[in-house]
Amino acid sequence: MRASVVALLCLMLLSGCAGGGREQPPETVGEVDLQRYQGTWYELARLPMFFQRNCIRSEANYQLQADGSVAVTNRCETEDGDWQEAKGEAVPQEAGITDRLWVRFDNWFSRLFPGLTKGHYWVLYLDEGYSTALVGSPDRKYLWLLARDTEVDQATRDRLLSEAERRGHDTSELIWRQ
């Protein structure tokens, strides 16, 4: 009896491991022309995150550097009308792969713990004109809907939401630009 219980528990454990319990990471765009991607992007919506908890409007500016890295300047406006700014750098996670980047911001924490402070910046969707994009992380905890303009029409908004949902994101928690 005891051996059969142990065997059953082992079988249950193995079957749980076989499924992995992990989702596949979301699909990315395959390639991003960083020259075309540079410039200012406005956040239309985002999933909640600690670092943007006080932001009502956010924007990011990307500038391609001679060494292939991307200088990043993120700005956000708070409800009080104050602007906060963070500067950083983005680099490909793998050489030659431009749709999956590491981003690290220059602050006291990243200087103290440089290995712990890089974040995923995966380009999940990018329209042909480089005017709208979805950016997220492989674990789906983070998602940003971005555009070159502060507003988009309903059809564009619906397409971005559909693309996010197709990649396994729950869009019900999105915080929209005010």
LOKOLTOR-732474 format. One line per field, with one value per atom (N, C-alpha, C, O): residue number from 1; atom name; x, y, z. Coordinates in Angstrom, 3 decimals, padded with zeros to 6 digits. Atoms other than C-alpha are relative to their C-alpha. Layout:
N
pos	(NUM/...)
site	(CA/...)
u	(X/...)
v	(Y/...)
w	(Z/...)
This chain:
178
pos	(1/1/1/1/2/2/2/2/3/3/3/3/4/4/4/4/5/5/5/5/6/6/6/6/7/7/7/7/8/8/8/8/9/9/9/9/10/10/10/10/11/11/11/11/12/12/12/12/13/13/13/13/14/14/14/14/15/15/15/15/16/16/16/16/17/17/17/17/18/18/18/18/19/19/19/19/20/20/20/20/21/21/21/21/22/22/22/22/23/23/23/23/24/24/24/24/25/25/25/25/26/26/26/26/27/27/27/27/28/28/28/28/29/29/29/29/30/30/30/30/31/31/31/31/32/32/32/32/33/33/33/33/34/34/34/34/35/35/35/35/36/36/36/36/37/37/37/37/38/38/38/38/39/39/39/39/40/40/40/40/41/41/41/41/42/42/42/42/43/43/43/43/44/44/44/44/45/45/45/45/46/46/46/46/47/47/47/47/48/48/48/48/49/49/49/49/50/50/50/50/51/51/51/51/52/52/52/52/53/53/53/53/54/54/54/54/55/55/55/55/56/56/56/56/57/57/57/57/58/58/58/58/59/59/59/59/60/60/60/60/61/61/61/61/62/62/62/62/63/63/63/63/64/64/64/64/65/65/65/65/66/66/66/66/67/67/67/67/68/68/68/68/69/69/69/69/70/70/70/70/71/71/71/71/72/72/72/72/73/73/73/73/74/74/74/74/75/75/75/75/76/76/76/76/77/77/77/77/78/78/78/78/79/79/79/79/80/80/80/80/81/81/81/81/82/82/82/82/83/83/83/83/84/84/84/84/85/85/85/85/86/86/86/86/87/87/87/87/88/88/88/88/89/89/89/89/90/90/90/90/91/91/91/91/92/92/92/92/93/93/93/93/94/94/94/94/95/95/95/95/96/96/96/96/97/97/97/97/98/98/98/98/99/99/99/99/100/100/100/100/101/101/101/101/102/102/102/102/103/103/103/103/104/104/104/104/105/105/105/105/106/106/106/106/107/107/107/107/108/108/108/108/109/109/109/109/110/110/110/110/111/111/111/111/112/112/112/112/113/113/113/113/114/114/114/114/115/115/115/115/116/116/116/116/117/117/117/117/118/118/118/118/119/119/119/119/120/120/120/120/121/121/121/121/122/122/122/122/123/123/123/123/124/124/124/124/125/125/125/125/126/126/126/126/127/127/127/127/128/128/128/128/129/129/129/129/130/130/130/130/131/131/131/131/132/132/132/132/133/133/133/133/134/134/134/134/135/135/135/135/136/136/136/136/137/137/137/137/138/138/138/138/139/139/139/139/140/140/140/140/141/141/141/141/142/142/142/142/143/143/143/143/144/144/144/144/145/145/145/145/146/146/146/146/147/147/147/147/148/148/148/148/149/149/149/149/150/150/150/150/151/151/151/151/152/152/152/152/153/153/153/153/154/154/154/154/155/155/155/155/156/156/156/156/157/157/157/157/158/158/158/158/159/159/159/159/160/160/160/160/161/161/161/161/162/162/162/162/163/163/163/163/164/164/164/164/165/165/165/165/166/166/166/166/167/167/167/167/168/168/168/168/169/169/169/169/170/170/170/170/171/171/171/171/172/172/172/172/173/173/173/173/174/174/174/174/175/175/175/175/176/176/176/176/177/177/177/177/178/178/178/178)
site	(N/CA/C/O/N/CA/C/O/N/CA/C/O/N/CA/C/O/N/CA/C/O/N/CA/C/O/N/CA/C/O/N/CA/C/O/N/CA/C/O/N/CA/C/O/N/CA/C/O/N/CA/C/O/N/CA/C/O/N/CA/C/O/N/CA/C/O/N/CA/C/O/N/CA/C/O/N/CA/C/O/N/CA/C/O/N/CA/C/O/N/CA/C/O/N/CA/C/O/N/CA/C/O/N/CA/C/O/N/CA/C/O/N/CA/C/O/N/CA/C/O/N/CA/C/O/N/CA/C/O/N/CA/C/O/N/CA/C/O/N/CA/C/O/N/CA/C/O/N/CA/C/O/N/CA/C/O/N/CA/C/O/N/CA/C/O/N/CA/C/O/N/CA/C/O/N/CA/C/O/N/CA/C/O/N/CA/C/O/N/CA/C/O/N/CA/C/O/N/CA/C/O/N/CA/C/O/N/CA/C/O/N/CA/C/O/N/CA/C/O/N/CA/C/O/N/CA/C/O/N/CA/C/O/N/CA/C/O/N/CA/C/O/N/CA/C/O/N/CA/C/O/N/CA/C/O/N/CA/C/O/N/CA/C/O/N/CA/C/O/N/CA/C/O/N/CA/C/O/N/CA/C/O/N/CA/C/O/N/CA/C/O/N/CA/C/O/N/CA/C/O/N/CA/C/O/N/CA/C/O/N/CA/C/O/N/CA/C/O/N/CA/C/O/N/CA/C/O/N/CA/C/O/N/CA/C/O/N/CA/C/O/N/CA/C/O/N/CA/C/O/N/CA/C/O/N/CA/C/O/N/CA/C/O/N/CA/C/O/N/CA/C/O/N/CA/C/O/N/CA/C/O/N/CA/C/O/N/CA/C/O/N/CA/C/O/N/CA/C/O/N/CA/C/O/N/CA/C/O/N/CA/C/O/N/CA/C/O/N/CA/C/O/N/CA/C/O/N/CA/C/O/N/CA/C/O/N/CA/C/O/N/CA/C/O/N/CA/C/O/N/CA/C/O/N/CA/C/O/N/CA/C/O/N/CA/C/O/N/CA/C/O/N/CA/C/O/N/CA/C/O/N/CA/C/O/N/CA/C/O/N/CA/C/O/N/CA/C/O/N/CA/C/O/N/CA/C/O/N/CA/C/O/N/CA/C/O/N/CA/C/O/N/CA/C/O/N/CA/C/O/N/CA/C/O/N/CA/C/O/N/CA/C/O/N/CA/C/O/N/CA/C/O/N/CA/C/O/N/CA/C/O/N/CA/C/O/N/CA/C/O/N/CA/C/O/N/CA/C/O/N/CA/C/O/N/CA/C/O/N/CA/C/O/N/CA/C/O/N/CA/C/O/N/CA/C/O/N/CA/C/O/N/CA/C/O/N/CA/C/O/N/CA/C/O/N/CA/C/O/N/CA/C/O/N/CA/C/O/N/CA/C/O/N/CA/C/O/N/CA/C/O/N/CA/C/O/N/CA/C/O/N/CA/C/O/N/CA/C/O/N/CA/C/O/N/CA/C/O/N/CA/C/O/N/CA/C/O/N/CA/C/O/N/CA/C/O/N/CA/C/O/N/CA/C/O/N/CA/C/O/N/CA/C/O/N/CA/C/O/N/CA/C/O/N/CA/C/O/N/CA/C/O/N/CA/C/O/N/CA/C/O/N/CA/C/O/N/CA/C/O/N/CA/C/O/N/CA/C/O/N/CA/C/O/N/CA/C/O/N/CA/C/O/N/CA/C/O/N/CA/C/O/N/CA/C/O/N/CA/C/O/N/CA/C/O/N/CA/C/O)
u	(000.834/000.000/000.872/000.639/-000.866/002.737/000.733/000.861/-000.720/004.670/-000.918/-000.476/000.908/001.574/-000.306/-000.480/000.226/000.977/001.206/001.047/-001.218/004.612/000.055/000.413/-000.006/004.327/-001.011/-000.723/001.018/001.112/000.469/000.276/-000.522/002.716/001.095/001.139/-001.055/005.742/-000.598/-000.141/000.657/003.464/-000.648/-000.557/000.617/001.545/001.059/000.863/-001.085/004.802/000.568/000.790/-000.546/006.148/-000.972/-000.557/000.968/002.923/-000.089/-000.291/-000.023/003.004/001.215/001.118/-001.223/006.593/-000.048/000.503/000.035/005.866/-000.719/-000.308/000.713/003.362/000.796/000.569/-000.848/005.927/-000.695/-000.054/000.717/003.195/000.399/-000.122/-000.459/004.941/-000.528/-000.525/000.429/003.537/001.225/002.275/-001.041/005.650/000.062/-000.969/-000.072/006.971/-000.777/-000.985/000.773/004.996/000.843/002.066/-000.630/005.782/000.501/-000.175/-000.537/008.003/-000.012/-000.374/000.115/008.269/001.072/000.914/-001.047/011.461/001.173/002.323/-001.088/013.460/-000.539/-001.645/000.343/013.381/001.147/002.308/-000.981/015.178/000.149/-000.674/-000.167/016.540/000.165/-000.149/-000.101/017.293/-001.405/-001.625/001.382/013.567/-000.740/-001.644/000.698/012.504/000.338/-000.458/-000.410/014.431/-000.953/-001.718/000.892/012.652/-000.921/-000.673/000.916/009.762/-001.211/-001.829/001.189/007.045/-000.812/-000.257/000.898/004.015/-000.718/-001.184/000.712/002.512/-001.494/-001.994/001.459/-001.148/-000.598/-001.578/000.483/-001.617/001.126/002.090/-000.993/000.360/-000.665/-001.697/000.393/-000.087/000.604/001.654/-000.518/000.384/001.427/001.762/-001.359/003.991/000.449/000.034/-000.432/005.724/000.637/000.305/-000.764/008.035/-000.840/-000.409/000.865/005.156/-001.278/-002.272/001.211/002.689/-000.590/-001.795/000.495/002.411/-000.160/-000.480/000.024/002.440/-001.402/-002.133/001.267/-000.588/000.250/-000.617/-000.417/001.235/001.484/002.279/-001.412/004.499/000.421/-000.392/-000.587/006.792/001.431/002.065/-001.376/010.087/000.659/000.037/-000.779/012.794/001.178/001.899/-001.070/015.228/000.929/000.477/-000.995/018.461/001.056/001.764/-000.979/020.591/001.401/001.664/-001.379/024.265/000.923/000.552/-000.962/027.337/000.374/000.676/-000.379/028.074/-001.161/-001.003/001.155/024.581/-000.927/-002.016/000.896/023.164/-001.009/-000.857/001.030/020.121/-000.065/-000.292/000.174/020.084/-001.498/-002.257/001.416/016.751/-000.229/000.482/000.448/015.084/-001.496/-002.262/001.417/011.753/-000.419/000.287/000.553/009.618/-001.446/-002.160/001.416/006.334/-000.469/000.270/000.633/003.968/-000.859/-001.602/000.795/002.422/-001.289/-001.456/001.255/-001.019/000.231/-000.596/-000.338/000.667/000.549/000.787/-000.552/001.973/001.515/002.104/-001.462/005.588/000.430/-000.283/-000.560/007.750/001.155/002.021/-001.104/010.011/000.713/000.087/-000.769/012.811/000.988/001.569/-000.983/014.959/000.764/000.172/-000.849/017.887/000.603/000.921/-000.559/019.202/000.540/000.767/-000.565/020.505/-000.639/-000.914/000.527/019.103/001.030/001.644/-000.929/021.236/-000.670/-001.469/000.587/020.294/000.345/001.466/-000.247/019.910/000.929/001.705/-000.903/021.664/000.478/-000.298/-000.553/023.957/-000.839/-001.147/000.749/022.008/-001.496/-002.217/001.439/018.575/-000.518/-000.255/000.380/016.942/-001.404/-001.812/001.349/013.444/-000.057/-001.118/-000.077/014.606/001.210/002.356/-001.063/016.584/000.003/-001.001/-000.118/017.869/000.011/000.680/-000.014/017.170/000.470/000.013/-000.499/019.047/-000.005/000.512/000.053/018.394/001.095/001.467/-001.092/021.087/-000.587/-001.088/000.441/020.129/000.838/001.663/-000.832/021.596/-000.119/000.867/000.189/020.087/000.746/001.371/-000.690/021.454/001.511/002.233/-001.446/024.891/000.432/001.534/-000.304/024.765/-000.142/000.653/000.287/023.323/-000.162/-001.271/000.132/024.101/-000.577/-001.255/000.506/023.258/-001.478/-002.101/001.409/019.802/-000.941/-002.159/000.841/018.548/-000.285/-000.792/000.349/018.220/-001.380/-001.729/001.362/014.708/-000.181/000.498/000.331/013.272/-000.735/-001.602/000.704/012.191/-000.186/000.657/000.296/010.582/-001.016/-002.090/000.929/008.973/-000.904/-000.479/000.950/005.867/-000.779/-001.184/000.734/004.154/000.535/000.843/-000.449/005.245/-000.634/-000.434/000.632/003.218/001.056/002.160/-000.952/004.875/000.554/001.701/-000.435/005.067/000.764/001.138/-000.684/006.753/-000.729/-000.101/000.777/003.918/-000.738/-001.160/000.570/002.444/000.788/001.319/-000.765/004.062/-000.573/-001.213/000.236/003.501/001.360/002.144/-001.250/006.386/-000.352/-001.233/000.300/006.417/001.181/002.320/-001.013/008.312/-000.433/-001.619/000.346/008.495/-000.946/-001.643/000.897/006.612/-001.385/-002.254/001.266/003.759/-000.387/-001.537/000.297/004.005/-000.051/-000.729/-000.075/004.743/-000.504/-000.281/000.494/003.058/-000.216/-000.786/000.224/003.079/-000.564/-000.069/000.524/000.958/000.553/000.274/-000.708/003.003/-000.421/-000.829/000.279/002.410/000.861/001.365/-000.752/004.178/-000.808/-000.245/000.890/001.170/-000.621/-000.660/000.583/-000.514/-001.367/-001.850/001.311/-003.818/-000.032/000.654/000.217/-004.874/-001.504/-002.274/001.421/-008.198/-000.415/000.425/000.539/-010.464/000.461/000.733/-000.425/-009.487/001.439/001.751/-001.395/-005.778/000.051/000.781/000.066/-006.560/-000.477/000.103/000.520/-008.604/001.035/001.153/-001.039/-005.778/001.102/001.557/-001.019/-003.233/-000.496/000.238/000.571/-005.536/-000.085/000.237/000.101/-006.150/001.378/001.514/-001.357/-002.406/000.515/001.168/-000.426/-001.751/-000.678/-000.025/000.741/-004.466/000.454/000.534/-000.493/-003.223/001.318/001.625/-001.280/000.132/-000.146/000.849/000.248/-001.496/-000.062/000.012/000.089/-001.780/-001.441/-002.344/001.293/-004.719/-000.066/000.651/000.052/-005.676/-001.021/-001.179/001.013/-008.395/000.609/-000.091/-000.670/-005.835/000.752/001.440/-000.755/-004.452/-000.382/-001.549/000.180/-003.993/000.206/001.276/-000.031/-004.781/000.509/000.293/-000.519/-003.086/-001.151/-002.245/001.033/-005.007/000.181/-000.591)
v	(-001.196/000.000/001.249/002.176/-001.162/002.433/000.246/001.398/-000.132/001.778/000.564/001.352/-000.502/002.451/001.487/002.232/-001.419/005.789/000.812/001.871/-000.683/006.792/000.051/001.081/000.038/005.714/000.992/001.678/-000.934/007.722/001.450/002.280/-001.349/010.814/000.349/001.469/-000.224/010.436/000.247/001.123/-000.167/010.075/001.378/002.038/-001.325/013.214/001.093/002.065/-000.967/015.112/000.069/001.156/000.037/013.995/000.586/001.300/-000.540/014.831/001.515/002.212/-001.450/018.307/000.623/001.714/-000.518/018.785/-000.109/000.743/000.197/017.452/001.145/001.584/-001.137/020.221/001.273/002.233/-001.155/022.679/001.106/001.860/-001.051/024.942/001.398/002.386/-001.293/027.733/000.235/-000.653/-000.376/029.557/000.310/000.697/-000.426/030.116/001.526/002.179/-001.460/033.679/000.534/-000.192/-000.545/036.010/000.139/000.270/-000.187/036.304/001.440/002.375/-001.332/039.247/000.251/-000.633/-000.376/041.073/-000.598/-000.597/000.619/039.351/000.910/000.492/-000.941/042.424/001.420/001.715/-001.409/046.124/000.798/000.602/-000.928/048.747/001.115/002.028/-000.943/050.726/001.435/002.375/-001.347/053.686/000.598/001.764/-000.465/053.956/000.083/000.903/000.072/053.127/001.198/001.584/-001.098/056.005/001.178/001.287/-001.156/059.210/-000.123/-000.919/-000.045/059.913/-000.898/-000.901/000.844/057.409/000.432/000.685/-000.360/058.282/-001.247/-002.075/001.127/055.801/000.259/001.263/-000.060/055.209/-000.691/-000.223/000.785/052.604/-000.902/-001.155/000.915/050.304/-000.866/-000.505/000.783/047.511/000.675/001.309/-000.633/048.689/-000.455/-001.633/000.315/048.869/001.029/002.187/-000.820/050.280/001.314/002.373/-001.182/052.719/001.087/002.239/-000.991/054.458/000.235/000.720/-000.063/054.425/001.411/001.548/-001.371/058.248/000.690/001.878/-000.603/058.828/000.014/-000.975/-000.077/060.057/000.108/-000.252/-000.087/060.736/-000.313/000.229/000.385/059.156/000.022/-000.133/000.041/059.331/-000.498/-000.394/000.509/057.783/000.509/000.584/-000.408/059.045/-000.950/-001.192/000.953/056.609/000.589/001.101/-000.500/057.622/-001.079/-001.473/001.009/055.065/000.587/001.685/-000.437/055.356/-000.690/-001.696/000.540/054.670/-001.450/-002.213/001.371/051.458/-000.999/-002.170/000.880/050.041/-000.019/-000.588/-000.106/050.738/001.128/001.899/-001.022/052.967/000.790/000.224/-000.866/055.937/000.165/000.413/-000.045/056.007/001.145/001.273/-001.021/058.994/-000.170/000.057/000.139/058.286/001.199/001.615/-001.115/061.149/-000.317/-000.943/000.153/061.126/001.214/001.822/-001.093/063.769/-000.587/-001.545/000.450/063.310/000.814/001.793/-000.722/064.438/001.441/002.311/-001.355/067.493/000.873/002.064/-000.763/068.541/-000.001/000.637/000.106/067.728/-001.055/-002.031/000.978/065.899/-000.711/-000.082/000.823/063.044/-000.585/-000.878/000.491/061.800/-001.062/-000.973/001.060/058.678/-000.243/-000.341/000.254/058.087/-001.388/-001.852/001.339/054.707/-000.372/000.470/000.532/052.502/-001.344/-002.125/001.291/049.604/-000.653/000.001/000.775/046.862/-001.328/-001.839/001.293/043.679/-001.083/-001.137/001.124/040.613/-001.006/-001.676/000.837/038.661/000.833/001.590/-000.773/040.136/-000.200/-001.328/000.063/040.977/-000.155/-000.057/000.155/040.427/001.337/001.704/-001.366/043.859/000.149/001.262/-000.117/043.030/-000.432/-000.385/000.410/041.767/000.685/000.288/-000.831/044.324/-000.094/-000.430/-000.242/044.780/001.516/002.222/-001.425/048.223/000.152/-000.554/-000.299/049.598/001.512/002.244/-001.431/053.000/000.369/-000.420/-000.493/055.075/000.611/001.736/-000.509/055.442/-000.664/-001.530/000.510/054.661/-001.513/-002.190/001.441/051.170/-000.774/-001.798/000.708/050.182/000.105/-000.791/-000.104/051.470/-000.951/-001.499/000.887/049.436/-001.477/-002.312/001.381/046.264/-000.099/-000.335/-000.060/046.400/-001.270/-001.178/001.233/042.742/-000.222/-001.023/000.205/043.011/001.008/000.874/-001.126/046.133/000.105/001.129/-000.078/045.306/-000.606/-001.624/000.456/044.895/-000.396/000.108/000.432/043.158/001.113/001.782/-000.907/045.363/-000.785/-000.752/000.829/043.038/000.728/001.099/-000.619/044.588/-001.116/-001.960/001.062/042.433/000.254/-000.681/-000.387/044.327/001.352/002.207/-001.267/047.131/000.120/-000.741/-000.132/048.440/000.370/000.794/-000.212/048.856/001.420/001.625/-001.391/052.640/000.448/001.616/-000.330/052.490/001.141/002.063/-001.032/054.578/-000.525/000.270/000.596/052.137/-001.251/-001.935/001.157/049.442/-000.533/000.191/000.630/046.996/-000.431/-001.042/000.405/046.478/-000.704/-000.259/000.737/043.945/-000.803/-000.591/000.892/041.325/-001.444/-001.715/001.394/037.557/-000.633/-001.591/000.556/036.881/000.656/000.300/-000.705/039.193/000.894/001.324/-000.900/041.273/001.448/002.270/-001.380/044.414/000.083/-000.816/-000.248/045.849/001.492/002.148/-001.387/049.257/000.049/-000.636/-000.302/050.414/001.373/002.350/-001.222/053.090/000.510/-000.262/-000.617/055.531/001.243/001.800/-001.229/058.420/001.243/002.325/-001.095/060.610/-000.317/-001.474/000.200/061.117/-000.662/-001.158/000.632/059.814/-000.787/-000.448/000.789/057.181/-000.192/-000.031/000.237/056.411/-001.343/-002.151/001.202/053.650/-001.276/-002.279/001.200/051.201/-000.369/-001.552/000.262/051.555/-000.524/-001.469/000.447/051.194/-001.456/-002.269/001.365/048.047/-000.986/-002.100/000.874/046.592/-000.268/-001.403/000.181/047.178/-000.931/-001.805/000.881/045.559/-001.436/-002.370/001.336/042.608/-000.671/-001.853/000.552/042.138/-000.377/-001.409/000.306/042.273/-001.272/-002.139/001.176/039.716/-001.247/-002.329/001.133/037.486/-000.541/-001.724/000.404/037.396/-000.399/-000.574/000.530/036.327/001.019/000.640/-001.034/039.651/000.240/000.252/-000.392/040.474/001.521/002.213/-001.448/043.963/000.694/001.913/-000.597/044.498/000.903/001.747/-000.801/046.042/001.209/001.902/-001.109/048.620/001.336/001.603/-001.382/052.168/000.879/000.864/-000.807/054.617/001.404/001.947/-001.361/057.956/000.957/000.831/-000.998/060.866/001.256/002.203)
w	(000.000/000.000/000.000/-000.777/-000.102/000.972/-001.319/-001.732/001.267/-002.277/-001.077/-001.913/001.032/-004.379/000.227/-000.736/-000.298/-002.601/-000.457/-001.065/000.430/-003.199/-001.526/-002.097/001.459/-006.841/-000.565/-001.545/000.450/-007.243/000.173/-000.715/-000.231/-005.696/-001.010/-001.518/000.994/-007.989/-001.380/-002.115/001.291/-011.007/-000.097/-001.133/-000.012/-010.014/-000.137/-000.867/000.072/-009.525/-001.414/-001.948/001.358/-012.892/-001.009/-001.921/000.952/-014.705/000.132/-000.862/-000.202/-013.162/-000.642/-001.204/000.602/-014.340/-001.519/-002.217/001.446/-017.817/-000.687/-001.761/000.569/-018.459/000.150/-000.587/-000.215/-017.164/000.755/001.486/-000.686/-015.894/-000.469/000.048/000.481/-017.785/-001.404/-002.256/001.337/-020.731/-000.843/-000.330/000.916/-023.776/000.029/000.193/000.046/-023.948/-001.207/-002.180/001.111/-026.206/-001.267/-001.218/001.303/-029.892/-000.113/000.316/000.264/-030.846/-001.507/-002.283/001.404/-034.168/-000.896/-002.116/000.816/-035.317/-000.266/-000.128/000.255/-036.214/000.100/-000.352/-000.105/-035.408/-000.608/-000.250/000.550/-037.481/001.036/001.096/-001.103/-034.537/-000.490/000.240/000.588/-036.833/-000.157/000.171/000.166/-037.653/001.332/001.490/-001.288/-034.083/000.893/001.749/-000.878/-032.517/-000.126/-001.084/-000.063/-031.594/001.195/002.100/-001.142/-029.254/-000.223/-001.288/-000.055/-028.374/001.219/002.288/-001.094/-026.233/000.491/-000.293/-000.599/-023.845/-000.098/000.408/000.051/-024.647/001.217/001.797/-001.138/-021.914/000.477/-000.245/-000.574/-019.621/001.060/001.626/-001.162/-017.145/001.236/001.140/-001.216/-013.543/000.312/000.183/-000.426/-012.397/001.026/000.989/-001.127/-009.332/-000.445/000.087/000.361/-011.105/-000.667/-000.735/000.633/-012.891/000.808/000.267/-000.809/-010.017/000.099/000.312/-000.105/-009.961/-001.348/-001.396/001.337/-013.728/-000.600/-000.535/000.724/-015.636/-001.508/-002.304/001.397/-018.931/-000.065/000.703/000.123/-020.045/-001.461/-002.373/001.335/-023.029/000.118/001.169/000.045/-024.057/-001.271/-002.331/001.166/-026.363/-000.120/000.847/000.274/-027.956/-001.050/-002.074/000.950/-029.694/-000.225/000.702/000.368/-031.525/000.118/-000.371/-000.210/-030.549/-001.009/-001.615/000.969/-032.697/000.305/-000.613/-000.376/-030.739/-000.118/000.224/000.163/-031.508/001.201/001.126/-001.149/-028.049/-000.265/-001.213/000.136/-027.618/001.303/002.372/-001.171/-025.242/000.234/-000.703/-000.364/-023.389/000.981/001.978/-000.950/-021.746/000.170/-000.766/-000.322/-020.058/000.834/001.754/-000.758/-018.804/000.334/-000.449/-000.338/-016.943/000.763/001.537/-000.718/-015.706/001.111/000.895/-001.143/-012.268/000.072/-000.655/-000.180/-011.143/000.441/000.172/-000.450/-009.576/-001.114/-000.912/001.113/-012.988/-000.055/-000.928/000.007/-012.133/-001.010/-001.244/000.927/-014.665/000.673/001.280/-000.494/-013.612/-001.208/-002.227/001.136/-015.839/000.454/001.536/-000.252/-015.973/-001.299/-002.374/001.168/-018.321/000.117/001.212/000.006/-019.352/-001.354/-002.223/001.234/-022.089/-000.293/000.618/000.445/-024.111/-000.913/-001.756/000.834/-025.669/-000.347/000.438/000.356/-027.534/001.026/001.531/-000.899/-025.310/-000.656/000.025/000.791/-028.086/-001.172/-001.755/001.109/-030.715/-001.263/-001.647/001.244/-033.852/000.147/-000.846/-000.243/-032.252/000.518/001.663/-000.350/-032.225/000.578/000.910/-000.573/-030.949/001.461/002.084/-001.407/-027.535/000.620/000.412/-000.573/-025.577/001.519/002.147/-001.442/-022.045/000.182/-000.573/-000.316/-020.565/001.441/002.339/-001.351/-017.575/000.164/-000.680/-000.285/-016.022/000.986/001.855/-000.838/-014.352/001.265/001.253/-001.292/-010.714/001.094/000.802/-001.093/-007.292/000.126/000.419/-000.155/-007.231/-001.087/-000.809/001.085/-010.641/000.121/-000.317/-000.230/-009.703/001.112/001.070/-001.116/-006.484/-000.379/000.053/000.402/-008.072/-001.510/-001.989/001.461/-011.802/-000.633/-001.656/000.584/-012.456/000.227/-000.470/-000.352/-010.913/-000.632/-000.508/000.384/-012.590/-001.487/-001.943/001.413/-016.237/-000.202/000.396/000.254/-017.548/-001.450/-002.345/001.364/-020.571/-000.741/-000.180/000.905/-023.472/-001.288/-002.184/001.172/-026.003/-000.862/-000.387/000.932/-029.060/-000.535/-001.323/000.297/-029.443/-001.281/-001.973/001.207/-032.234/-000.432/000.398/000.570/-034.543/-001.369/-002.226/001.313/-037.438/-001.055/-000.717/001.095/-040.842/-000.041/-000.439/000.034/-040.511/001.230/001.340/-001.253/-037.091/000.730/001.251/-000.682/-035.656/001.229/002.069/-001.210/-033.089/000.349/-000.527/-000.460/-030.993/001.308/002.071/-001.296/-028.152/000.519/-000.206/-000.629/-025.757/001.299/002.035/-001.222/-022.959/000.471/000.054/-000.576/-021.035/-000.237/-000.422/000.299/-021.565/001.013/000.681/-001.016/-018.307/-000.018/000.779/000.184/-019.414/001.179/001.267/-001.123/-016.213/-000.443/000.174/000.471/-018.194/-001.432/-002.243/001.342/-021.259/-000.161/000.711/000.362/-022.905/-001.408/-002.303/001.321/-025.836/-000.350/000.344/000.353/-027.611/-001.369/-002.236/001.296/-030.457/-000.159/000.816/000.290/-032.141/000.353/000.517/-000.376/-031.296/001.356/001.773/-001.329/-027.934/-000.040/000.977/000.156/-029.305/-001.300/-002.264/001.223/-031.841/-000.174/000.773/000.244/-033.462/000.604/001.000/-000.637/-032.162/-000.704/-000.044/000.740/-034.926/000.365/000.503/-000.390/-034.013/001.426/001.725/-001.395/-030.330/000.062/000.783/000.019/-031.037/-000.533/-000.021/000.559/-033.155/001.041/001.179/-001.038/-030.350/001.104/001.565/-001.034/-027.798/-000.499/000.235/000.583/-030.112/-000.081/000.233/000.081/-030.693/001.388/001.547/-001.369/-026.941/000.504/001.085/-000.446/-026.211/-000.746/-000.165/000.791/-029.029/000.561/000.410/-000.594/-027.240/001.474/002.179/-001.335/-023.981/001.122/002.291/-001.036/-022.136/000.407/-000.429/-000.533/-019.900/-000.091/000.632/000.208/-021.065/000.910/000.841/-000.875/-018.439/001.070/001.630/-001.039/-016.038/-000.551/000.198/000.601/-018.492/000.623/000.913/-000.466/-017.207/-001.234/-001.841/001.207/-020.011/000.283/001.366/-000.060/-020.636/000.313/-000.238/-000.341/-019.092/-000.814/-000.667)
